[in-house]
Amino acid sequence: MEQSLKTKVDEMLELYFTIEKDFRWENNLSLHFAALTYTQKHIKYEKNRIKNTNDYIKNQTRLFSSFRSNMFMISMLLCSEFDDPESQFLKLLTYEKWFKEAGFKNSEYMPITCYALLLSCEESMMEERIRKSLEIFKEIKKYHPWITSGDDYPLCVMLANSESPTEKSIQNIIEIYRALNEHGFRKGNGLQLLSHILSFSYENIQIKSERCKSIFDQLKKNKLKIDSQYYAALGLITLLDDDQHEVVTNLIEVANYLKRLKKYKWLGRGMNVLLASVIVSKQYIENKTEQNKLIDTTLSVSIEALIAAQTAAAVSAIVATSVAASTINSQ
C-alpha cells in the first residue's frame, strides 16, 4: 500500500480515539465519519467548536427538528468546512424553509440536503436550484415510485447543478440504471443511488457501467464483496477513470488495511470499502491538482461535494437503521 494512504489511515485512527473520548455518547459510526472528514480536509480538530455549535443548534431548533437528530453530524461538517459554523447553520435553517415551501417533505435527510445545497450552490442561484431539485426528484419518482424517497434528496440537489434539461438528465439516469442492471446489479435503492452518482460523468454509459462492474468483481475476488447500501463506493471510484488498475489496487489495499484494524474491523467490509473509496478518491484529486494534470474541474468539484454530502447521507441512513433495530430489540 502507498505510504501516503497508510499515513492517512493511521492519522484517521489516531484522531478517532480523540473524538471518541470527547463525544463518547455519540453514535460510533458518526465518530468514525468525523475522523475521516477532518483527516481528509487537513483541518485541525477542535472539540469545543463542535460542542459550541451543538449548543447553538439546540437553541435555534425545536425539540423534534431533524437537525437535532443529526446534530453532531451537522456541527462537525460545518466546523470542518467553515470559520463561522453558527452563521452557516442559520443558512441551513433558511434553506430548510425554502425546501419545504417548494414542496419537499420533512425528512431525516433534510439537514444533509441543506448542507449539499450550501456546498454546491451560489446564493443567487438558490431558488432555481431548489426548483430544479424538486423537478428531478418528482421525475425520478415517476420511474421508481417504491424506492424514491427522502434519501434521494441530497443527490437531487447535486444533480440539479447540471445545465442539462431535466428530461435529458433523468433519461440518462434511467439508461445508466438499466445498463448496470444488465451487468448483474440488483434493482433497488442502492442501484438507483449508484446510477445517480455515475450520471455526474458524461462518459459513454456502456463504458462506465462495464468499469463499475469490473471494480465490483475485483472487490469480490479479494473477499470485499459489498451490499447494495455501499454502492456509493463503486460510484466514486468509477468516476476516476484515469488509471483504474492503480486506483482499484489502492482501494483494495486500503480497505484490507482498515479491516485489519481493531476499531474498523467491526464496521464490516462494506463500510470499510466506503471509507477507503473516500480516502482514495480524495488523494486522486489532490495528486491531479499537484501534478497540474488535466481533470474536469466541474467533475472534481462535484466529487468533492459528493463525497461530503453522500457519505454523510449514507452514514445517517446506517445510523438510523441501527437505532431502529436497537429500539425493536429492546421492546
C-alpha positions, 0 to 999 in steps of 0.5 A: 500500500502507498505510504501516503494512504497508510499515513492517512489511515493511521492519522484517521485512527489516531484522531478517532480515539480523540473524538471518541473520548470527547463525544463518547455518547455519540453514535460510533459510526458518526465518530468514525465519519468525523475522523475521516472528514477532518483527516481528509480536509487537513483541518485541525480538530477542535472539540469545543467548536463542535460542542459550541455549535451543538449548543447553538443548534439546540437553541435555534431548533425545536425539540423534534427538528431533524437537525437535532437528530443529526446534530453532531453530524451537522456541527462537525461538517460545518466546523470542518468546512467553515470559520463561522459554523453558527452563521452557516447553520442559520443558512441551513435553517433558511434553506430548510424553509425554502425546501419545504415551501417548494414542496419537499417533505420533512425528512431525516435527510433534510439537514444533509440536503441543506448542507449539499445545497450550501456546498454546491450552490451560489446564493443567487442561484438558490431558488432555481436550484431548489426548483430544479431539485424538486423537478428531478426528484418528482421525475425520478419518482415517476420511474421508481415510485417504491424506492424514491424517497427522502434519501434521494434528496441530497443527490437531487440537489447535486444533480440539479447543478447540471445545465442539462434539461431535466428530461435529458438528465433523468433519461440518462439516469434511467439508461445508466440504471438499466445498463448496470442492471444488465451487468448483474446489479440488483434493482433497488435503492442502492442501484438507483443511488449508484446510477445517480452518482455515475450520471455526474460523468458524461462518459459513454454509459456502456463504458462506465457501467462495464468499469463499475462492474469490473471494480465490483468483481475485483472487490469480490475476488479479494473477499470485499464483496459489498451490499447494495447500501455501499454502492456509493463506493463503486460510484466514486471510484468509477468516476476516476477513470484515469488509471483504474488498475492503480486506483482499484489496487489502492482501494483494495489495499486500503480497505484490507488495511482498515479491516485489519484494524481493531476499531474498523474491523467491526464496521464490516467490509462494506463500510470499510470499502466506503471509507477507503473509496473516500480516502482514495478518491480524495488523494486522486484529486489532490495528486491531479491538482499537484501534478497540474494534470488535466481533470474536469474541474466541474467533475472534481468539484462535484466529487468533492461535494459528493463525497461530503454530502453522500457519505454523510447521507449514507452514514445517517441512513446506517445510523438510523437503521441501527437505532431502529433495530436497537429500539425493536430489540429492546421492546 
